[in-house]
Amino acid sequence: MKNTTIHLAAKPTLVVRRAVGILKRELRERAGVEVREGAAGQADLVLNIQPGIGDEGFRIAGKAGQPAMIAGNDERGLLYGIGKFLHTSRFGRDGWQPSPWRGTSVPACHVRGMYPAYNFKNWYVSAPREDVLRYAEELALWGLNSLAFVTAHHQHASMDAPETPELRKTIDDNTQLMKSLRELGFRIGLLSTGNIGFSYGPPGSAAKDVPDTTPARRGNVDPRICPSHPAGWAHMEKTYAKVLDVYRDVGIDYLVTFPYDAGGCGCEKCWPWGPNGFLRMNKMLSRLMRERFPDCKLVFGTWCFDACGDLEGEWKGLARELATDTSWVHYIMADSHGDFPRYPLDQGVPGGLPLLNFAEISMWGRYPWGGCGANPLPARFQRLWSQIQHVCDGGFPYSEGIYEDMDKAICAGFYWNREAKAEDTLREYVSYEYSPEVVEPVMEAIRLMEKSYPRETWQKPDVERAYEIILDADRRLPARARTAWRWRILYLRAVIDHELIAHPGLPHTDRCDEAFEELTRIYHAENTGGPDAPPSRRCRARLAAQETKPPPPGAAPEK
């Protein structure tokens, strides 16, 4: 089909118009299909809203020879129905074949989120803002409904400091991004890192170090304020009020709190941190939040609770505190470096609250993160999800960029349908983003790539077989798919692994360096720090120069 006509039967709200615009763009760019809007009797596809399907759900109906209808229960449901319609359509060298999928689908989890971390000059920081917004649109097509962003309270830490033009620009850019995401139907969350970043705390209010772990929960990063210090507490309360005021015009749906990385205080009044100093801070934040955003929900983070063992008493202490009062908190968010924490699974979620996860989709398995391309890990996430699917109501996976795009789709699939299989989601992804003709071969390559992802487990036959499959699939793809960034990061992963394992113990080859440089351009990583930078020769030289650069006159070397 080269042209198609749609009839918009729904009220054209901002979210609905954005959804229609995404549908038109995807059909035009992927298949050269021009979409016109017309009367119902002329339409090939009807878009409508029909309450009663189920919150944020959709229905796709229509018999052969008749117009298809995508009906959402609400605005978001219509957007997600358009996503399902697109993902299950056929885009290949033979053009576009509209989706044959028919049925009703309603999401199982309420909080289908993502936490795009603005760190290390990564893709979220470095990419043009229009690219970030477009990427958010593409994530919404998988059914994600929430995005959380870290609060930059260190920018507001000096209550008396004048506002700089740089700070005002940062605030304006961030709030405009959030407003644009709201127009797409996203709920907006702020992620608070507790008592870290208050550079101008009162004298004597510094927090004490906490026992640390391997891998580190990084509770001893300064500057931190002790919540048990009266002047320190007053300073934090004023600062958080100022931070939350910035977002009054945006509106905040979730406030997500984080105990460590890099918060915490180990003094006798605050420790154990989780059910003492950190819990008191959460109650304060809940009060400040509700004064400004009455419908906002507080998500109590428990990352690295009891990381040194049960003797720390963080989970038990939290359960004891929440046994009598949960009026100030709405969700518990849990996860860890490896398997999911056992306490909420064996003993129940403290306070009987809904449980969210914080899936690690970015930093596991290799360093630098994403430096070798795509990191699809379907078996890992299937195993982890199977531990919690019966109790989890969604989550906010941690994302450092676009190299874990397939992992985002996997998590979105789990949140929509608790019984979903990671590989089934990836088959839909591969068919849509690459080509229906290469689904099974690419799935084989993905399995081999996951097996080979940790360097300590990779085997040359697995790497070589994945490389052969990817090269063969590359020859079979439509030109649009072959040059798109989603294919290139998978293709380059195969090339880099092949070059590195074929030339052990040597500086990487010219071909490998070319692949690193292409990834750098895709990531906008020309000035990125080490964790998110493909390690090309140019990148290594730049980072080495930064490390050895002498301090300016009168300045002390950084510790």
Secondary structure, DSSP 8 states (H G I E B T S, - for coil): --EEEEEE-S---HHHHHHHHHHHHHHHHHH--EEEE--GGG-SEEEEE-TTS-TT-EEEE--TTS-EEEEESSHHHHHHHHHHHHHTSEEETTEEE-----EEE--S-SEEEEEE---TT-HHHHS-HHHHHHHHHHHHTTT--EEEEE--GGGG--TTS---HHHHHHHHHHHHHHHHHHHTT-EEEEEE-TTB--TT--TT-B-------SS---TT-SSBB-TTSHHHHHHHHHHHHHHHHTTTTT--SEEEE-SSSS----STTT-STTTTHHHHHHHHHHHHHHHH-TT-EEEEE-TTTTTT-GGG-HHHHHHHHHTT--TT--EEEE--SSS--SHHHHT--GGG--EEE--B-SSSS-SSTTTTS----HHHHHHHHHHHTTTEEEE--EE-SSTTHHHHHHHHHHHH-TT--HHHHHHHHHHHHT-GGGHHHHHHHHHHHHHTSSGGG--HHHHHHHHHHHHHHHHHS-HHHHHSHHHHHHHHHHHHHHHHHHSTTS---HHHHHHHHHHHHHHT-TT--GGGS---HHHHHHHHHHHH----TT-----
